[in-house]
Amino acid sequence: MSDSSQDAAVGARPQPDVEVVPSGPNRFGVRGALTFRTARRAVDAGIRAFGASTASTIEVDLSGVRASDSAGLAVLIEWIAWARRSSRQLALRNLPEAIRAIARISDVERLVSGG
């Protein structure tokens, strides 16, 4: 058994499906999947993380998203709505191409790309 296999067998913590983690002042990174399976957790994790920031603009880097679908777009729209209700702006960076394509055909690409 390899070392990494033994770590998993010994009880290493499994990685969560989606994480929103601080990556700098008023900056956050999203890692994992933004899919139907993770959408509710992603919305909650994002709002919890962003709510800890006092900045008027919060930057969210999506380069760590490894899977996404239309529910991922819904997550981003929920985060944008939360930011607006909180008198803040969300700057989304490195949108996954799948989300960008769904946003384009849904006519909301300007909303998620900040344009």
N, C-alpha and C positions, 0 to 999 in steps of 0.2 A: 504494500500500500504506500503511495507517495505521501510526502509530508502534508500537502494540501488536502489529500483525501482523508488523512488521519485527523487534521484539524476539523474538517466537516463532521467526521464520525464522532469526535470527542465532544462536540457540542458547540462549535463556533456559531455565533449568531448569524442567522440567515439575513441577507441584505433585504431591506424593505423594497416594495415594488416601486415606490416613488418617494423622493426626498426633496425638500426645499431647504437649502443650507446657506448660511451666510458665507459670502466670499470676499467681503470687504465692506467698508462703510457704505451703507445704503445699497449694497449689492448682494444679490442672491443667485445661487445656481440651482437648477432643477436637474435631478438625476433620476433615471429610471424610465418608467413608462407613463405616458398620458393617454390612457385608454378607458374604455367603458369599465373595465375591472378596477381601475385605480382613481377614477375621476373624483369621487366624493372625498377620498383621503387627500388627493392633491389639492382640491379647493380648500379644505380645512387646513392643511399644512401650510399652504401659501398664505392664507389670511392670518394664521397664527404668527408666522415668521414676519410678514410685512408689517403687521400691527405692532411689532416690537421696535420698528424703525420710526424715527420722528421726522424723517426727510419728506420734503414735498414731492420729490421725484425718487422713485425706487427703480433700480435697474435689475432686470431678471434675465439671466443668461440661460438659454435653453439648449446649449450645445451638448449637454449631458443626457438629453432625452433620446433613449434608444428605440422606442416604439411609440407610435401615436396614431390616433384615428379621429373621427369627428367629435368624440367626447373630449379629446384633448383640446380642440378648438373651443368647446363649451367651457372648459376649465379656464382658459385664457380670458374669455369674455366675462366669466364670473369674477376673476381677479381684477379686470379693468373696471367692472361695475363697482366692486368694493372700493377701489382706489378713488373713483369719482365720488362715491358717497362719503368718503373720508377726506375729500378736498385734496387729493393727491393725484399724481400721474404715475403710470407704470410704463417704463421703457423696456419693451421686450426685444431681446437680442438673440440672434442665431436661431430664428424660427425653423423648426424641422420642415423639410420640403413637403411632407404629407399634410401638415397643418396649413402651410401656405397655400397648397393646391385646393384644399377644402374651403379655405377662407376666400380664395379667388372665385370659385364657382358659387359660393354663398353670398358673394358681393359684400364681404366684410373685411377684405384684405387691408384696406386703409385703416380700419379700427385696430387691428393687431400689429400692423407695421408702423403705427405712429404717424401715418401720413394724413 
